[in-house]
Amino acid sequence: MDYLEKLKDLNKKINAIWLKGVAFFLLIIFLFALGKNLKLFPERPPLQEQLKPILEADFSIDQTQYKNCNLSSSNENVDTSPLKTNDQLGKIDLIEDTDKITDKKNLIPPVYNPKFITLDEAKDCIKPNEIIYALTIEDQTHIYTYSVLAKHQIIHDMFQITNKENETISKEVIVTYSPYSDSISAFITSEIFGNSGRLYKGINLLFDTKTESLWLQINGEAIIGNRTGERIEHLPIRTLTFEEAGIKFPEGSFLSFDTGYITDYSKDPYKDFHTNDQIVGKITQNISTNLLKEKVIAIDYSGEQKAYLLNSSLQDEDLIDKINEEEIKIYKNMEFDTYEIAKIDNNGNVTTILPSVQMYLYSWKEVFPNSKIYSNKL
């Protein structure tokens, strides 16, 4: 009899625990539904929706800043069909590892036929403190404004170089800008590239028009598609102000605002992004929150990657380091007031300026998690 009483008592306890569990579970479901309905737990919108205001903050025309510049009167036709990348080949997965910011390619249209003006012409419409990028090949320098690159992100260009035999040689290049990593890169290539509308770790992915493989903007490596593993030749490019460029390159060729597109270059669609703490993509690396958008000068050289925080690594003195057993110098070039990485000889003298990139730390470290970072803040 005692056994049956104990069994009944145990059964009551089990039922009571079960009922409490069910009630607790139902309460959680109710609170979640209520909170969602009242926006107590707001969902983070998809990346494409987060960036929509930036992508669309484009075409309300007010050309007061550049009213003295030659401007385009019509838009070029570009291919804006969906991407046809072979996503079965690649170092990363197209769907899982990249973020889509536009539904079709080239919705941010590249400049395919740039025009250039003289310094005197450029002075009429560009402010002295405007950021520009200077690309020098042999004895020629072409200057590209941030305002144009921010709106188009790829500029196809051609240098006409006279060699020692007095022959004219054409060198085709692309100059690229990735706003969410704040990185500028230039490459020698005769191929046509476009904007894929996809990002990897906040970095633009370019596509070539032959195979529509996707190429990483910071080093020119194909990472998805038929040409995975290939690279295009990376070039050093300098960042300075228009005023400084006018002093250093008085005979330079300055990109015209007659780009082939009607747009307002006086408005920076990424101004807020560059001044707030927003980032693009997931953070998987152990980086202090206050350092995520610190700028680094970084190098990807012969399979090894290193980065140096500009605000702490290079404030007081130049750095001497090694990459793949070659001595390099990381320094501020006082002539151009810009940071560079270069090979040096046994006496510490610069011999060859190497292609490097200045960009946000979070993007660099996410792409190259094994990269060494030099800083007295870390």
N, C-alpha and C positions, 0 to 999 in steps of 0.2 A: 504493500500500500504506500509506504513511504517512497518507494521507487517511482510509482505513478505520479504522486504529488510533485516530486522533484522534476519529473519529465514535463508535467504541465507548466510548472513554474518556469522552467528553462525555455519552453516553447513561447510563453508569454513575453519573456525578455527578448527573445530573438525577433518576434513580431514587432515589438515596440521599437527595437533598433532599426529594423527594416523600414517601418513606417516613418521614423524620423529621417532616415536616409533619403527616402522617396520625397518627403516634404522639403528637405534641404535642397535636393536636386531641382525640384520644381520651383523653389524660391530663386535659385540661381538663374534658371532659364527666364523666369519672370523679370528679374532685375536687369538681366542682359537685354531682353527685348524692350523693356521700358527705357533703359539707358540709351539704347540705340535709337529709339524713336524720339527721345528728347535730346539727342546728340550729346549725351554725357560721355560716350565713348566714340568720338568722331573717327571715322576711318581716314587714313591718309590717302589722298587721291592718287591714282596712278601717276607715274612720272610724267607721262605725256600731258596729263591735265595740270600738274604742277607747273610745267614749263610753258603751258599754252599762253599765259599773259606775256611771257618773254618773246615767244616766237611770233606773236601777233601784234606786239607793240612796235610795229614796223612802219606802216605806210600811211600815216597822216602827214601830208606834205607841208613842211614849213622850212623853207630853205634859207632862212635869214642868216644863219652862220656861214653858209657857203654861197651866198647870193652872187659873189663875184667870180665863182668858178663856172667852168663849162659843165653843164649837166646834161644827162640823157633826156631825149624826148620820147623814147619808146622802149619797150622791153624786148630783149632777145628771147627767142623760143628755145626752151631746154626740155630735155627728156624727163618727164616726171612720172613715168610709169612705175609700177611696183618693182622692187629688187628681184633679180633672178639669180641670186648667189647660190652656188652649190653648197648647201649647209651640211652635207654629209662628210665634208673634208674640213679640217681645221684644228687649231690648237685649243680652241674654246668652242662652246656650244652657242649657236646663234640665238636661240630662244631663251635658254637658261641664263646665259652669261652677259648678254647685251641688253641695253635699254633702248626702246623705240621712242623717238621724240617727234618723228613725222611719219605719216602713213606711206608716203611715197618718196622716192629719191629726188634730190635736187629741188625740193620745195624751198630750201635755202640755196639760191642759184649761184654757181661759181661765175667768176669773171673770166671769159674765154678770150676776149680781144681787148686787152688793156691799152689805153692811150697814155702818153706821158707828156709832161709839160716842163718848162724850165723853172729854176728857182725863183726868178723874178715873177713869173706867172703864178707860181704857187704861193708866194708871199701875199698876194692879193686876197687869198681866201682861207688860208690855214693859220690857225693861231700858233704863236711861238711855243706854247707849252704842250701842244698836241703830241701824243705818242706816235712815233713812226718806227718802221723797221727797215734797216739798210742791208741790202744784199750786194756784196762785191764779188765780181768774177773778173779775174785779170785786172784790167785798169778801168773797168766800168762799174758804176754803182747805181742801182735802182732803189728808189725809196717808196715804201708803201705805207699809207696811213692806217692807224688802228680803226678809224671810223669806217673805212671801206671794208677792211678784213672782218670786222665784227658782223657786218651785214651779209657778206658773201662766203667767207671762211676758206675759199680756195681762189687763188689767182694764177692763171696760166700766163707765162711770160717767156720772152726769148731775148737772149743777149747776142749781139753781133760782135764777135771778138776778132781782132786782127792779130794773126800770129807773126812769128819772126820772119817768115817768108812773105809777109805782106798779103797773106790770103785771109779772106773773111770766113770765119767759122761760126756757125749758129749753135748756141747752147740753149736748149729749152729747159725751163724750170717750172716748178709749182711752188708757190708760197702759201702756207696753210696756217689757219688759226683755229684753236679749239677753245671756246669760251669757258666751258665748265671745268677745264683744267688750267685755263689761262696760259696756254702754251703756243708758241710760234715756232714753226719749222719750215725749212726750205729743202727742196730736193731737185736733183738733176734727173729729168725724165722727158722723153718725147711722147709719152703716153697721155691720153686724156683721162682725167680723174673727175669725179663728182662727189657730192655730199650724199651719203647713204641714208641719213636720217636716223642713224643708230650710234650709240655710245658704248664704249667699254671702259668701265671704271671712271666715267665722266669724261673720257677722251673721245674725240671724233673718230669715226671709222670712215675712211674714204673708200670709194669703189673705182676700179678701173673699168673702162667701157668695153673692153674686149671680153673679159670673163666675169665681170662684176664680183670678183674677189674683194674682200674687205681688208683694208690696210690701216695700221695704227698710225695716227697722226704724229706722234712724238718721235718715232724712229723709222718710219717708212717700211715696216715689215707687214707682209700679208699674213693674217692670222685666221681667216676663214675663207674657204673656197678653193678653186682648182690650183691657185698659185701660192698656197700656204707655204711659208718658209722663205719665200723670195723677198728681196729687199731692193729698194731704190736708193741711190746715193744721197746721203744726208750732207747738207751744207751748213757751215756756220752762218748765222745771221745776227745782226746787232740790233739792240733796242735802245733808242734815244729819243730826244724831243726834236720837233721840227726846227727849232732855233739852233740846236746843236748840229743837226744834219746840214743846215744851210752853211754853217761855218766849216764843217769838216768836208762836205761834198758839194761845193759851189757849182761844180760842173755836172752834178748828178742828174738823173732823170727821175722826176717826181710823178707818181701815179696821178692821173687825172680823175676827176669825179664823173667824167663822161664814160661810165662803165658799161653802158648798154642796158641799164635798168633805171627806171624811175623810182627813186626811193629817197627818204630823208636821212642823209648821213649825219645830221646834227644831233640825232637822238641815239643814245647808246642803250640798246635793249638789255644789256647785261650789267648796267651800272649798279643796281641794287644787289645783284648776286655777288659782285666783287666787293661789296662793303658789308654784307651780312654774314651770318654763320651757316647759311644753307650749303649743303653738299649734294652731289648727285650719286646715287647708288648706295649700296650697303658697305659699311665699314667692317672689315674682318680682321684688320691688323691692329695691334696694340699701339695706338697713337693718342696722346693727350688731346682732349677736345680743343684746347686753345692753340694747338699746333696744326690742326687739320688743314687750314688754309694759309699756313706759312709758305712763303715762296722759297723754292730750292733752285739751285743750278745743278743739273743732273746730266750724267753721261752714260750712254749704253755703248760700250766699246769692246769689240771682239769677244762678246759673250759675257762680259762682266759689267755690272751696273753699280754706280755710286752716286750719292747726292749730298749736297752741302747747303745747309740753311743759310740764306743770305743775311738775315738779320742778326745772326749770332756767330756764324763761322768766319765771316770775312770782314768783320768790322774794324779790326785792329791791324791785321797783317795778312800777307799772302800765305797760301798753304802749299806745301809740297807733299805730294802723295804718289802712290803707285797704282796703276791699273794694268793688269796682265803683265806685271813685271816691268812696265815702262814708266819712267818718271814723268809726272805731270804737275803743272802749276795751276792753281785755282786762284784767280786774282781779279782785281778791278783795273781795267784798262783806263788809266786816267785821261788818255787822249780822247777817248770816246765816252768816258763816264759810264762804262758798262762792264759787266762781269763776263769773264771768259775762262775757258779751260784750254790748256795748250801743252804740247810736248815741249820738253826742255833738253838742252845739252848738259854736259858735265859741269859747266859753269853756272847753270841755272838760267841760261838765256832762252827765251822763247824761240822755238824753231818752226812749229806748225800749230796753228789754231785748230782745235778739234771741234766737230759738231757737238753741241750741247743744247740743252733745253731748260728754260726757266719756267716753272710751273708750280701748282699747288702740291704740297707734300702728300695729301691724302690720295690723290690719283696716282702719283709715282709709286708710293709704297704698296698700293693695292695691285698694281700691274706687276711690280717687281718686289715681292715680299722678302726676298733674300738680299735685296740691295742694302749696302751699308750706308748709314746716314751719319754725317759728321755735323755735330752741333754741341755747344756747351749747355744747351737746354734739355737734352735728352739724357 
